[in-house]
Amino acid sequence: MSSRTVCVTGGAGFIGSHVAEAFLAAGHRVLIVDDLSSGRKENVPAGAEFHRLDIRSPEAARLMHDGAVEVLVHHAAQMDVRRSVADPVHDASVNVVGTLNLLEGGRRAALRQVVFASTGGAMYGEQDYFPADEAHPARPLSPYGVAKLSVERYLYFYHVEYGLDAVALRYANVYGPRQNPHGEAGVVAIFMGKLLRGETPVINGNGEQTRDYVYVEDVVAMNLHALDYEKSDVFNVGTGKETDVNQIYDLVQQAIGSGVVASHGPAKAGEQMRSVVDWSKARRVFGWSPRVHLDEGLRRTAAWFRGQTTPP
């Protein structure tokens, strides 16, 4: 497909920077919007046009308009589920109002398509069946999940009202190089960071909570497919396999080469016990499949963490 002007929000962050690299390699003009609240300037790929902006700002809306952005690939977010519970107003301000600010700026100009980083992990709540396909009832248990669902509904409105094509990618638990090891998001990165700093990781509760872990390279491949998809739709992006926290810790321990035994702390109130998504729709439509096995993905991630010049 011909070169387009693509704005990747959150492009200095974990997933967004990998996605931006892939779009640049595919020959697109890439603008990156990131306020660096959790992203890092060194993650911005060479060749991208970087704009340090809050997605809620008038300047960000103006960039969407004046920058002739044709495709918005939206990864910027307040991504901490627990913070969303503690401060739902802030979460909605960033994840809902910030998104609308970008859409309003873009739809008055060149914007024709949106690829939205949604959530499979938080979208379905306590599941009725496993793995959850896209038709599973959406019953998010956190303001973070509610905000992601709200944006999906807004995108449907923008599709009907303004003709914007919108693809929502419902990510499972994404892991890989550049993941932030601080805060509450990303247990793989948190465990690796602590082990490399010589600290003892803490597992919440009994560690039998399961998640679906998908490697960032596979997520990037779905973003590339979505960019060439001239329709509106929703796709799960995961592996269909459940791995509990105790298993993940054992695998991380092996990948890092550490003998530190994790401690167990109290369970987190309201934490989802099982989460896993069905990716067969992505296979049917795009021929996509998760190609990086968990063992291999963790080895690659551990190698990146060990290669950092400052402790993660």
Buried (B, 14 or more C-beta within 10 A) or exposed (E): EEEBBBBBBBBBBBBBBBBBBBBBEBEBBBBBBBBBEBBBEEBBBEEBBBBBBBBBBEBBBEBBBEBBBBBBBBBBBBBBBBBBBEBBEEBBBBBBEBBBBBBBBBBEBBBBBBBBBBBBBBBBBEBEEBBBBBEBEBBBBBBBBBBBBBBBEBBBEBBEEEEBBBBBBBBBBBBBBBBBBEEEBBBBBBBBBBBBEEEEBEBBBEBEBBBBBBBBBBBBBBBBBBBEBEEBBBBBBBBBBBBBBBBBBEBBBEBBEBEBEBEEEEBBEEEBEBBBBBBBBBEEEBEBEBEBEBEEBBBBBBEBBEEEEEEB
